[in-house]
Amino acid sequence: MAKISVANFLYLNQQPRFQLMHALDFPGFPWKTVIAGFSIGKYVWDLYLQRRQAPYLLKDSPPAVLAEHVDDKKYQKALAYARDKSFLSTITSTFALVTDLLLIKFNGLSYLWNLTKFAWMDRLAASASKFSLSVPISHSCVFLFALTVFSSLIQLPFSLYSTFGIEEKYGFNKSTLKIFFMDLFKELTIGGVLMSFLVSIFVKITTKFGDNFVLYAWGAYIMFGLVLQSIAPSLIMPLFYKFTPLEQGSLRSKIEDLAASIKFPLKKLYVIDASRRSAHSNAFFYGLPWNKGIVLFDTLVKNHTEEELLAILGHELGHWYLSHNMIHTLVDYSMSLAQLFLFAAFLRNDSLYEAFDFTKEKPVIIGLLLFSDALGPVSSLLTYGSNKISRFCEYQADAFAKKLGLAKDLGDGLIRIHNDNLSPLEYDPLYTSYHHSHPILTDRLAAIDYMELKKNE
């Protein structure tokens, strides 16, 4: 088979026979019924998975292999915590399904689109100001922000109950109403700015390049992601957390030595005040390939020994050493390119727009939202595949920490994290395959021979 260069590909993409824009445009096709069916199907699938998981949340005792490491009373508390979260998830998803079906039936998107059209948009487009935007761009930004605010408001009661009901009940919530609403305001504001910027670029590209927008939009998506990844730790996260350099001492010296031993370019080492909001713990690293930083939650530092912390970081550094971030990035870029090509079949789909009462205008942003709904079954498969790759990487990172001689301490740290976070220890295989990006604790401990190491202590 002859190879197709990028130049030839772009040329072919301009030809009518290569275009996908009207591939799924079937006059009279019941798009509403199909998309509503996808929403119902996903809801039923999630209920089925929860039903499979339910027996595991009614166990009398922890797995035998972990019996001596887990307090029975705390284990039952963990199961109760999981049951409460599962119940809230069912209520939330049921409410979301009803809302979606009502929006579909009564053309909610069309109503909101018309509601967010203002006269100033025409004046802005006609002005000579360097900040002038076309009406499709300004309208799309305002519409999407209004939709985001609407979604946040209708989900607000569930978010409040999750934080001040369930999380409070089990001792995890450290937030206040003031912090909660300040965070919500910041999220909407920052999200609105970033979303408007991305939407503006996307609408501009589809307007300028027409049917040949795919590769240009893909390139813009990659550039936007790289910029966001670079600025988030220094400009966005400090709006929510206080970053404090880890003080000089034994822990800092050990972390710096560990990083140096594998040539990790550690430049910054911070602790953040996560305990102001939650008792849950975590750690992560960030930055460009030649300039990395490590961030520790203060809850992680407080609740773990230095040896456990070092082993957990050994696991995280394993992700860097084994190029797992690059793997996830390439998978993400590949999926986004495939999705953009699929979206090309929806962009000029008149029957889809008309089914949702967009008979005069065919806004790009509306097409993208409807495409996301129509992609529901494919998204579920992609989630399963993505989790499978992620779990494979987690096993590799654990093996890397074991190679560094940190297996026993890593096992101790993982057990402590599960105990402190009140995580269930057993899961239905299908449920965890779909919902979890990490292997279950017993499988991770078995993979690093933790029990054998404990016997030989």
RAGIGI-V304926 format. One record per residue. N is the residue number from 1. SS is DSSP state (H for helix, E for strand, L for the rest). Layout:
# RAGIGI-V304926
n->N ss->SS
n->N ss->SS
This chain:
# RAGIGI-V304926
n->1 ss->L
n->2 ss->L
n->3 ss->L
n->4 ss->L
n->5 ss->L
n->6 ss->H
n->7 ss->H
n->8 ss->H
n->9 ss->H
n->10 ss->H
n->11 ss->H
n->12 ss->H
n->13 ss->H
n->14 ss->L
n->15 ss->L
n->16 ss->H
n->17 ss->H
n->18 ss->H
n->19 ss->L
n->20 ss->L
n->21 ss->L
n->22 ss->L
n->23 ss->L
n->24 ss->L
n->25 ss->L
n->26 ss->L
n->27 ss->L
n->28 ss->L
n->29 ss->L
n->30 ss->L
n->31 ss->H
n->32 ss->H
n->33 ss->H
n->34 ss->H
n->35 ss->H
n->36 ss->H
n->37 ss->H
n->38 ss->H
n->39 ss->H
n->40 ss->H
n->41 ss->H
n->42 ss->H
n->43 ss->H
n->44 ss->H
n->45 ss->H
n->46 ss->H
n->47 ss->H
n->48 ss->H
n->49 ss->H
n->50 ss->H
n->51 ss->H
n->52 ss->H
n->53 ss->H
n->54 ss->H
n->55 ss->H
n->56 ss->H
n->57 ss->H
n->58 ss->H
n->59 ss->L
n->60 ss->L
n->61 ss->L
n->62 ss->L
n->63 ss->L
n->64 ss->H
n->65 ss->H
n->66 ss->H
n->67 ss->H
n->68 ss->H
n->69 ss->H
n->70 ss->L
n->71 ss->L
n->72 ss->H
n->73 ss->H
n->74 ss->H
n->75 ss->H
n->76 ss->H
n->77 ss->H
n->78 ss->H
n->79 ss->H
n->80 ss->H
n->81 ss->H
n->82 ss->H
n->83 ss->H
n->84 ss->H
n->85 ss->H
n->86 ss->H
n->87 ss->H
n->88 ss->H
n->89 ss->H
n->90 ss->H
n->91 ss->H
n->92 ss->H
n->93 ss->H
n->94 ss->H
n->95 ss->H
n->96 ss->H
n->97 ss->H
n->98 ss->H
n->99 ss->H
n->100 ss->H
n->101 ss->H
n->102 ss->H
n->103 ss->H
n->104 ss->H
n->105 ss->H
n->106 ss->L
n->107 ss->L
n->108 ss->H
n->109 ss->H
n->110 ss->H
n->111 ss->H
n->112 ss->H
n->113 ss->H
n->114 ss->H
n->115 ss->H
n->116 ss->L
n->117 ss->L
n->118 ss->L
n->119 ss->H
n->120 ss->H
n->121 ss->H
n->122 ss->H
n->123 ss->H
n->124 ss->H
n->125 ss->H
n->126 ss->H
n->127 ss->L
n->128 ss->L
n->129 ss->L
n->130 ss->L
n->131 ss->L
n->132 ss->L
n->133 ss->L
n->134 ss->L
n->135 ss->H
n->136 ss->H
n->137 ss->H
n->138 ss->H
n->139 ss->H
n->140 ss->H
n->141 ss->H
n->142 ss->H
n->143 ss->H
n->144 ss->H
n->145 ss->H
n->146 ss->H
n->147 ss->H
n->148 ss->H
n->149 ss->H
n->150 ss->H
n->151 ss->H
n->152 ss->H
n->153 ss->H
n->154 ss->H
n->155 ss->H
n->156 ss->H
n->157 ss->H
n->158 ss->H
n->159 ss->H
n->160 ss->H
n->161 ss->H
n->162 ss->H
n->163 ss->H
n->164 ss->H
n->165 ss->H
n->166 ss->H
n->167 ss->H
n->168 ss->H
n->169 ss->H
n->170 ss->L
n->171 ss->L
n->172 ss->L
n->173 ss->E
n->174 ss->L
n->175 ss->L
n->176 ss->L
n->177 ss->H
n->178 ss->H
n->179 ss->H
n->180 ss->H
n->181 ss->H
n->182 ss->H
n->183 ss->H
n->184 ss->H
n->185 ss->H
n->186 ss->H
n->187 ss->H
n->188 ss->H
n->189 ss->H
n->190 ss->H
n->191 ss->H
n->192 ss->H
n->193 ss->H
n->194 ss->H
n->195 ss->H
n->196 ss->H
n->197 ss->H
n->198 ss->H
n->199 ss->H
n->200 ss->H
n->201 ss->H
n->202 ss->H
n->203 ss->H
n->204 ss->H
n->205 ss->H
n->206 ss->H
n->207 ss->H
n->208 ss->H
n->209 ss->H
n->210 ss->H
n->211 ss->H
n->212 ss->H
n->213 ss->L
n->214 ss->H
n->215 ss->H
n->216 ss->H
n->217 ss->H
n->218 ss->H
n->219 ss->H
n->220 ss->H
n->221 ss->H
n->222 ss->H
n->223 ss->H
n->224 ss->H
n->225 ss->H
n->226 ss->H
n->227 ss->H
n->228 ss->H
n->229 ss->H
n->230 ss->H
n->231 ss->H
n->232 ss->H
n->233 ss->H
n->234 ss->H
n->235 ss->H
n->236 ss->H
n->237 ss->H
n->238 ss->H
n->239 ss->H
n->240 ss->L
n->241 ss->L
n->242 ss->L
n->243 ss->E
n->244 ss->E
n->245 ss->E
n->246 ss->L
n->247 ss->L
n->248 ss->L
n->249 ss->L
n->250 ss->H
n->251 ss->H
n->252 ss->H
n->253 ss->H
n->254 ss->H
n->255 ss->H
n->256 ss->H
n->257 ss->H
n->258 ss->H
n->259 ss->H
n->260 ss->H
n->261 ss->H
n->262 ss->L
n->263 ss->L
n->264 ss->L
n->265 ss->L
n->266 ss->E
n->267 ss->E
n->268 ss->E
n->269 ss->E
n->270 ss->E
n->271 ss->E
n->272 ss->E
n->273 ss->L
n->274 ss->H
n->275 ss->H
n->276 ss->H
n->277 ss->L
n->278 ss->E
n->279 ss->L
n->280 ss->L
n->281 ss->L
n->282 ss->L
n->283 ss->E
n->284 ss->E
n->285 ss->E
n->286 ss->E
n->287 ss->E
n->288 ss->E
n->289 ss->L
n->290 ss->L
n->291 ss->E
n->292 ss->E
n->293 ss->E
n->294 ss->E
n->295 ss->E
n->296 ss->E
n->297 ss->E
n->298 ss->H
n->299 ss->H
n->300 ss->H
n->301 ss->H
n->302 ss->H
n->303 ss->H
n->304 ss->L
n->305 ss->L
n->306 ss->H
n->307 ss->H
n->308 ss->H
n->309 ss->H
n->310 ss->H
n->311 ss->H
n->312 ss->H
n->313 ss->H
n->314 ss->H
n->315 ss->H
n->316 ss->H
n->317 ss->H
n->318 ss->H
n->319 ss->H
n->320 ss->H
n->321 ss->H
n->322 ss->L
n->323 ss->L
n->324 ss->H
n->325 ss->H
n->326 ss->H
n->327 ss->H
n->328 ss->H
n->329 ss->H
n->330 ss->H
n->331 ss->H
n->332 ss->H
n->333 ss->H
n->334 ss->H
n->335 ss->H
n->336 ss->H
n->337 ss->H
n->338 ss->H
n->339 ss->H
n->340 ss->H
n->341 ss->H
n->342 ss->H
n->343 ss->H
n->344 ss->H
n->345 ss->H
n->346 ss->H
n->347 ss->H
n->348 ss->L
n->349 ss->L
n->350 ss->H
n->351 ss->H
n->352 ss->H
n->353 ss->H
n->354 ss->H
n->355 ss->H
n->356 ss->L
n->357 ss->L
n->358 ss->L
n->359 ss->L
n->360 ss->L
n->361 ss->L
n->362 ss->L
n->363 ss->L
n->364 ss->H
n->365 ss->H
n->366 ss->H
n->367 ss->H
n->368 ss->H
n->369 ss->H
n->370 ss->H
n->371 ss->H
n->372 ss->H
n->373 ss->H
n->374 ss->H
n->375 ss->L
n->376 ss->H
n->377 ss->H
n->378 ss->H
n->379 ss->H
n->380 ss->H
n->381 ss->H
n->382 ss->H
n->383 ss->H
n->384 ss->H
n->385 ss->H
n->386 ss->H
n->387 ss->H
n->388 ss->H
n->389 ss->H
n->390 ss->H
n->391 ss->H
n->392 ss->H
n->393 ss->H
n->394 ss->H
n->395 ss->H
n->396 ss->H
n->397 ss->H
n->398 ss->H
n->399 ss->H
n->400 ss->H
n->401 ss->H
n->402 ss->H
n->403 ss->H
n->404 ss->L
n->405 ss->L
n->406 ss->L
n->407 ss->H
n->408 ss->H
n->409 ss->H
n->410 ss->H
n->411 ss->H
n->412 ss->H
n->413 ss->H
n->414 ss->H
n->415 ss->H
n->416 ss->H
n->417 ss->H
n->418 ss->H
n->419 ss->H
n->420 ss->H
n->421 ss->L
n->422 ss->L
n->423 ss->L
n->424 ss->L
n->425 ss->L
n->426 ss->L
n->427 ss->L
n->428 ss->L
n->429 ss->H
n->430 ss->H
n->431 ss->H
n->432 ss->H
n->433 ss->H
n->434 ss->H
n->435 ss->H
n->436 ss->L
n->437 ss->L
n->438 ss->L
n->439 ss->L
n->440 ss->L
n->441 ss->H
n->442 ss->H
n->443 ss->H
n->444 ss->H
n->445 ss->H
n->446 ss->H
n->447 ss->H
n->448 ss->L
n->449 ss->L
n->450 ss->H
n->451 ss->H
n->452 ss->H
n->453 ss->H
n->454 ss->H
n->455 ss->H
n->456 ss->L
n->457 ss->L
